[in-house]
């Protein structure tokens, strides 16, 4: 299981929890299982998210591996100017 | 020899870090460079767009019959010609709605119809003959007003997301964001001093000197070409193809030279309309926005209203930080408030932090990205309070910032724990800088501020071809808005071991490369640069294999050094080094053309920090402000072309000076923009500015082979706050609204005098 932290305003979609335990070996599995477990997250997942793994932000790296002790945060999809 | 994709943080550079002449310089100063409006085609028509004069109106009927009969009119398009192909994609539907109004016009300047005619005069005459039956509706342009109960509602489909329970009534608040950690209420109880203030910033435009322009040409076979001034021609191709129901393969897009973008050219406005006109007219159609259209119908940044509350102990340690940010992003969802909320407190090591952001719609043009979208306004509010708190606890603001600065191991206010970061390094350099201790004259004040931005990588594809004389043709898919062709040539030359002037980089069209994300997010020197390095390594692998073939030895027995293939050791054979030119000359006989490629999604861009110092002089009689000295200190990881890095630093500071002192969208009570031109919308010019001093720090990014970090955006984050702190110090009163125009400063001075 990987511990993933979602941002505060997603908590209404996760039963009030910011820290979630998800069985996932990489980012793709994490996002799929988040959507399956918490359907309310699906619109945000469809809009796009980034994932920070141990402090490094991944916007596109769905294959990026996750370790059990990884620090994982869900973040809005990064954009820029 | 396997492709070496290792990421090295440090190395001795031969070419990278030098300052050669820019490859596009001569063309740009002699007028030979081709910008968006320079494209022409045989039989080309002129496209013009009819725009709503109302801030908010239902479009009951559009009658084009008289215009169609005008001699010389070849096509007219309205919403009927742009059916919805978005297939439930809400973001894309907003783009469709923005480029051509559907049931309602949502802001003054919203496109409602377009004409293609044989010349400009006919096109303008035709626009006058189109009759639009509007039902004018109440409007709202201010972010705080738009959030109030009873405000005119733009979209009956917006029910604020992120609230529990979900509202049953529609509003103008699209979404609520919340970030943070700890317990801010408990943190404030531990504070000895608390400062709480409200700030407002006005919408500003990126102010790029080249208006949007494109030439569309769609044939009767459904195949089309588009020449366009954009930050991302692959994005333009894919978006236009989807909006027009075309196969992507049928649309080829070429990016012109670009006269500035700053984020404002990361979406489409006129391009799908030009294509629709061309498709209908069966002729090429050129559309060029006027400056008035750029102001009214492209994308400025958000205006904001922000509350900040920060508590500290007597010895200057922050105990809690809380902010509520309200950003209006025009008539559609998507203001950059989430990035404002994420970045607001990113410079600080906080036990208790919370930011709440509201994305609000109003009857203004749909906002577009502007360098570090959302961050400068948040930094203005937070860094103003930080400066005030430092004074209240009796500390130098720089020492207060250093005491509370985020560092490696700090949990960021937006979530993740920082790895190695350079904020403290910029503060330490700032403290040592002569500017920091220089004396001030009467009516002058000094301010400083820190800033943060994320940066990212994105999809990137590069092709590097070795020509028959050993020179190199490099094809990239990211438009060059900040000198990236020079940087790419430097990195390719560095890797290949050849001179800079032996490499020529071009921005290839969409048929030549795989998909490339837009040039934005400070990503190009980082991501396209890394792809260039890896493409060069791929080419080196092939070059050494060809040398091995010529010599009749194994490829593993050949190394590459300073532009030459060499036997790896005495056991490999006694062959003289073979140059890239000698290998290239024999390419046809040894297997054909030699090319290196790299395609990937780049991640690991690494976050970025900067510290700015500003001296401002305020005239107490007129309220006019002059920036008398300005210094930018920022971590570039590795400056590939230091002149361009300095230019990015200076450009961010200058745009920040305009945003802080003069620039604003001014709306009348009728919801119409009153200053849609550079005479009334005042951007800084050279005579307004001091020379911006720069200090480049080089703390290598572990996510890039040369340690490069993006530098294009962070430099616009601190200026609003640094200038506000300087002006407040000079005026002796805290300024909380931007721009700090003379009337606002005089009003603040009057309030101060009345209070004394």
Interface residues (C-beta under 8 A of the other chain):
Chain A: X5 X7 X8 X9 X10 X11 X12 X43 X47 X50 X52 X54 X55 X56 X57 X58 X59 X60 X61 X64 X71 X73 X75 X76 X78 X79 X80 X81
Chain B: X91 X161 X162 X163 X164 X166 X175 X176 X177 X178 X179 X180 X206 X262 X263 X264 X266 X336 X338 X339 X342 X354 X356 X369 X370 X371 X372 X373 X414 X415 X416 X417 X418 X419 X453 X454 X455 X456 X457 X458 X459 X520 X521 X522 X523 X601 X602 X603 X604 X605 X606 X607 X703 X712 X713
